[in-house]
Amino acid sequence: MEQKISIIIPNYNHEPFLSNRMSSVLSQNHNFDQIFILDDASTDSSLDLLSNYKQENVTIICNDSNSGSTFLQWQKGLSLVSTDSLVWIAESDDFCKPDFLEEIIKPFSDPDVVLSYSRSIDVNENGEQLGLSYDHLEWCNSSFIKDGKDEIGDHLYYQCTIPNVSSVVFRRSAVDDTFFYHNFKLCGDWYFYLKILQKGKVAYNSSPLNFHRFHQRTLRNQLSNNTSILFERLKIIKKVKKDYSIPLIMFFKSAYQQIRQYIFQRKITEIFNFKFVLLLIDILKFNPFFILILIYTLIERFLMRVIKFIR
């Protein structure tokens, strides 16, 4: 019996990219059952363009006002999908190769696989290739299927190693409403993956079948330098540790990595600005251990700067 496949396309003001997105979905080599296009009260010409794609298995739903969260749109879309279906959330600014679905659903022949994803190629606003996602991680070069909890312990608890939901297909039956933490603006996808991988196996295809677009319109790009992203990352690892049996050493290692990554991405003049440091301390006060890591990381960053200067 062929597996049902439902596609959710959340959109907000991505009119310049929608034709490419829809073309890459409709030209898939593998059949799918239905498409739900969820427009979050776009103010551009998205709806005019989307009206060209009305057909029997395509449903277009428009919000009266903007929800303010792509993850609310994910949840809304999933409420429309039957529990026996596979789900592909195809972001409206991304696109993919014609054999994406055909290849990505193969691991679901194992009933224990709850999520399957492929490697992505990063592209800019014009679709020009920037390189492979996470090209610096050696393990990304080999496909695998393994227990989701092992993947969390190996990689996912330390950073979101599934960089783009458009590269992911998952079982609807493995997801419930607790997977959505509505306070998160940027890291809700990471939290979602951590939750679903507790339910079974994960499959990774090292072939780059998905194109992940980076451009100025994305909320992630607009807020990437905001301290809220660090706050969300630390909230996630703290919440997952509380909900599941995460070893203490994993929690410490992950907290250090989140803070270190945030600090080392900033200019030395910014991180040693008194107001900036006070703001960080205020954000991290919900856990004194985080403040100790912050102080250690600031010293580490300063010493590396001094060593570089001396050389």
C-alpha positions as CSV (number, residue, x, y, z in Angstrom):
1,M,0.0,0.0,0.0
2,E,1.4,3.4,-1.0
3,Q,2.1,5.8,1.8
4,K,0.0,9.0,2.0
5,I,2.0,12.2,1.6
6,S,0.7,15.6,2.6
7,I,2.5,18.8,1.8
8,I,2.2,22.0,3.9
9,I,3.5,25.3,2.3
10,P,3.5,28.2,4.8
11,N,3.9,31.5,3.1
12,Y,4.3,35.1,4.2
13,N,5.4,37.7,1.6
14,H,7.4,35.3,-0.5
15,E,5.8,36.2,-3.8
16,P,9.2,36.5,-5.6
17,F,10.0,32.8,-4.7
18,L,6.6,31.2,-5.0
19,S,6.7,30.2,-8.6
20,N,10.0,28.4,-8.1
21,R,8.7,26.7,-5.0
22,M,5.4,25.5,-6.5
23,S,7.1,24.3,-9.7
24,S,9.6,22.2,-7.7
25,V,6.7,20.7,-5.7
26,L,4.4,20.0,-8.6
27,S,7.2,18.4,-10.7
28,Q,8.1,15.8,-8.1
29,N,8.7,12.3,-9.6
30,H,6.7,10.8,-6.7
31,N,3.0,11.2,-6.2
32,F,1.5,13.0,-3.3
33,D,-2.0,13.3,-2.0
34,Q,-2.7,16.9,-1.1
35,I,-1.1,20.3,-0.7
36,F,-2.2,22.9,2.0
37,I,-0.9,26.4,1.2
38,L,-1.2,28.6,4.3
39,D,-0.8,32.3,3.7
40,D,-0.2,34.3,6.8
41,A,-1.9,37.5,5.7
42,S,0.7,38.4,3.1
43,T,0.9,42.1,2.0
44,D,2.5,41.4,-1.3
45,S,1.0,39.7,-4.4
46,S,1.4,36.2,-3.0
47,L,-2.4,35.4,-3.2
48,D,-2.7,36.6,-6.8
49,L,0.1,34.2,-7.8
50,L,-1.2,31.3,-5.7
51,S,-4.6,31.6,-7.2
52,N,-3.0,30.1,-10.4
53,Y,-2.4,26.9,-8.6
54,K,-5.9,26.1,-7.5
55,Q,-6.8,22.5,-8.3
56,E,-8.6,19.6,-6.7
57,N,-5.8,18.5,-4.4
58,V,-4.6,22.0,-3.5
59,T,-6.2,23.9,-0.6
60,I,-5.3,27.6,-0.1
61,I,-6.1,29.0,3.4
62,C,-5.5,32.7,4.2
63,N,-5.2,34.2,7.7
64,D,-7.2,37.4,8.3
65,S,-4.2,38.7,10.3
66,N,-0.6,37.7,10.6
67,S,0.0,35.0,13.2
68,G,3.5,36.3,14.0
69,S,4.9,32.7,14.0
70,T,5.8,30.3,11.3
71,F,5.5,27.5,13.9
72,L,1.9,28.4,14.5
73,Q,1.4,27.9,10.8
74,W,3.1,24.5,11.0
75,Q,0.7,23.5,13.8
76,K,-2.3,24.7,11.9
77,G,-1.2,22.8,8.8
78,L,-0.7,19.6,10.8
79,S,-4.3,19.9,12.2
80,L,-5.5,19.4,8.6
81,V,-3.5,16.3,7.9
82,S,-4.6,12.7,8.6
83,T,-2.6,10.8,11.2
84,D,-1.6,8.1,8.7
85,S,0.2,10.5,6.4
86,L,3.8,11.5,5.9
87,V,4.2,15.3,6.1
88,W,6.5,17.6,4.1
89,I,6.6,21.2,5.3
90,A,7.9,22.9,2.1
91,E,8.9,26.5,3.0
92,S,7.7,28.9,0.4
93,D,11.1,30.5,-0.3
94,D,13.0,27.2,-0.8
95,F,12.9,24.7,-3.7
96,C,14.1,21.1,-4.4
97,K,15.2,18.6,-7.0
98,P,12.5,16.5,-8.8
99,D,13.5,13.3,-7.0
100,F,13.4,14.8,-3.5
101,L,10.2,13.0,-2.4
102,E,11.1,9.8,-4.2
103,E,14.4,9.5,-2.3
104,I,13.4,11.0,1.1
105,I,10.5,8.6,1.7
106,K,12.4,5.4,1.1
107,P,13.5,4.9,4.7
108,F,9.9,4.9,5.9
109,S,9.6,1.3,4.8
110,D,11.0,0.8,8.3
111,P,8.0,1.5,10.5
112,D,10.3,2.8,13.3
113,V,11.6,5.7,11.2
114,V,9.8,8.9,12.2
115,L,11.8,11.5,10.4
116,S,13.9,11.5,7.2
117,Y,15.9,14.4,5.8
118,S,18.4,15.2,3.1
119,R,21.4,17.4,2.9
120,S,20.7,21.0,1.6
121,I,22.5,23.3,-0.8
122,D,22.5,26.9,0.5
123,V,21.4,29.5,-2.2
124,N,21.0,33.3,-2.2
125,E,18.1,35.4,-3.1
126,N,18.7,34.8,-6.8
127,G,19.1,31.1,-6.5
128,E,22.9,31.1,-6.8
129,Q,24.6,28.3,-4.9
130,L,26.6,29.3,-1.8
131,G,27.7,25.8,-0.8
132,L,26.5,22.7,1.1
133,S,24.9,23.2,4.5
134,Y,27.2,22.3,7.3
135,D,30.0,21.5,4.9
136,H,32.5,21.6,7.8
137,L,30.9,18.6,9.5
138,E,32.5,15.4,8.3
139,W,29.6,13.1,9.3
140,C,27.4,14.9,6.8
141,N,29.1,13.1,4.0
142,S,27.6,9.7,4.7
143,S,23.9,8.7,4.8
144,F,22.6,6.8,7.9
145,I,19.6,5.5,9.7
146,K,19.8,5.3,13.5
147,D,17.9,5.7,16.7
148,G,16.7,9.3,17.2
149,K,17.9,9.4,20.8
150,D,21.4,8.4,19.6
151,E,21.3,11.3,17.1
152,I,20.3,13.7,19.9
153,G,23.3,12.5,22.0
154,D,25.7,12.6,19.0
155,H,24.7,15.9,17.4
156,L,21.3,17.4,17.8
157,Y,21.4,18.4,21.4
158,Y,24.4,20.6,20.8
159,Q,23.1,22.4,17.7
160,C,20.3,22.2,15.2
161,T,22.0,19.9,12.6
162,I,18.8,19.8,10.6
163,P,19.2,23.2,9.1
164,N,16.1,23.5,7.0
165,V,12.6,22.0,7.4
166,S,12.1,21.9,3.6
167,S,14.6,19.1,3.6
168,V,12.5,17.0,6.1
169,V,9.6,14.5,5.8
170,F,8.1,13.1,9.0
171,R,5.3,10.9,10.3
172,R,2.2,12.8,11.3
173,S,1.4,10.1,13.8
174,A,4.6,10.9,15.7
175,V,3.7,14.5,16.4
176,D,1.4,16.1,19.0
177,D,0.7,19.7,20.1
178,T,3.4,19.5,22.9
179,F,6.0,19.7,20.1
180,F,5.2,23.4,19.6
181,Y,6.6,26.0,22.0
182,H,4.9,29.2,20.9
183,N,7.3,31.6,22.7
184,F,10.1,30.6,20.3
185,K,10.5,32.9,17.2
186,L,13.7,31.3,15.9
187,C,14.4,27.9,17.4
188,G,11.0,26.3,17.3
189,D,12.2,24.0,14.5
190,W,15.1,22.7,16.7
191,Y,12.7,22.0,19.6
192,F,10.4,20.2,17.2
193,Y,13.2,17.9,16.0
194,L,14.3,17.2,19.5
195,K,10.8,16.1,20.4
196,I,10.1,13.9,17.4
197,L,13.4,12.1,17.5
198,Q,12.5,10.8,21.0
199,K,9.8,8.8,19.2
200,G,11.9,6.6,16.9
201,K,14.6,6.5,14.2
202,V,16.0,9.2,12.0
203,A,17.2,8.8,8.4
204,Y,19.7,11.1,6.7
205,N,20.4,11.2,3.0
206,S,23.7,12.8,2.2
207,S,22.7,13.7,-1.3
208,P,21.8,17.4,-1.6
209,L,18.2,17.2,-2.7
210,N,17.0,20.5,-1.2
211,F,17.9,24.2,-1.8
212,H,17.8,26.3,1.3
213,R,17.4,30.0,0.5
214,F,19.1,32.8,2.5
215,H,17.8,36.3,2.0
216,Q,16.9,39.6,3.8
217,R,13.2,38.8,4.1
218,T,13.6,35.9,6.6
219,L,12.9,36.5,10.3
220,R,16.0,34.4,11.1
221,N,18.1,36.9,9.2
222,Q,16.5,39.9,10.8
223,L,16.9,38.5,14.4
224,S,20.2,36.5,14.0
225,N,22.2,39.1,16.0
226,N,19.5,39.5,18.7
227,T,20.2,38.2,22.1
228,S,16.8,36.4,22.0
229,I,18.4,33.6,19.9
230,L,20.8,32.7,22.7
231,F,18.0,32.8,25.2
232,E,15.9,30.5,23.1
233,R,18.7,28.0,22.6
234,L,19.4,27.8,26.3
235,K,15.7,27.5,27.1
236,I,15.5,24.5,24.7
237,I,18.4,22.5,26.2
238,K,17.1,23.3,29.7
239,K,13.6,22.2,28.8
240,V,14.7,19.0,27.0
241,K,16.9,18.1,30.0
242,K,13.9,18.5,32.3
243,D,11.5,16.5,30.0
244,Y,13.9,13.6,29.3
245,S,16.8,11.8,30.8
246,I,19.6,13.9,29.4
247,P,23.0,13.2,31.1
248,L,24.4,16.2,33.0
249,I,27.6,16.2,31.0
250,M,25.5,16.6,27.7
251,F,23.7,19.6,29.3
252,F,27.0,21.3,30.3
253,K,28.6,20.6,26.9
254,S,25.5,22.0,25.0
255,A,25.2,25.1,27.2
256,Y,28.9,25.9,26.6
257,Q,28.5,25.4,22.9
258,Q,25.5,27.7,22.6
259,I,27.1,30.5,24.6
260,R,30.5,30.1,22.9
261,Q,29.0,30.1,19.4
262,Y,27.1,33.3,20.2
263,I,30.1,35.1,21.7
264,F,32.6,34.1,19.0
265,Q,30.2,35.3,16.2
266,R,30.4,38.8,17.5
267,K,33.1,41.5,17.1
268,I,35.4,41.9,20.0
269,T,34.3,45.6,20.5
270,E,30.7,44.5,20.8
271,I,31.1,41.7,23.3
272,F,33.2,43.8,25.7
273,N,30.7,46.6,25.6
274,F,29.6,47.1,29.3
275,K,25.9,47.4,28.4
276,F,26.1,44.3,26.1
277,V,27.6,42.2,28.9
278,L,25.0,43.4,31.4
279,L,22.3,42.5,29.0
280,L,23.6,39.0,28.6
281,I,24.0,38.5,32.3
282,D,20.4,39.7,32.8
283,I,19.2,37.2,30.1
284,L,21.1,34.3,31.7
285,K,20.2,35.0,35.3
286,F,17.6,32.2,35.3
287,N,20.6,29.9,35.6
288,P,23.8,30.9,37.5
289,F,25.7,28.2,35.7
290,F,25.1,29.9,32.4
291,I,26.6,33.1,33.8
292,L,29.8,31.2,34.8
293,I,30.0,29.8,31.3
294,L,29.5,33.3,29.9
295,I,32.3,34.7,32.0
296,Y,34.6,31.8,31.0
297,T,33.8,32.3,27.3
298,L,34.4,36.1,27.5
299,I,37.8,35.5,29.0
300,E,38.5,32.8,26.3
301,R,37.5,35.2,23.5
302,F,39.6,38.0,24.9
303,L,42.7,35.7,25.3
304,M,42.4,34.4,21.8
305,R,42.2,38.0,20.6
306,V,45.4,38.9,22.5
307,I,47.2,35.9,21.2
308,K,46.2,36.8,17.7
309,F,47.4,40.4,18.2
310,I,50.8,39.3,19.6
311,R,51.4,37.0,16.6
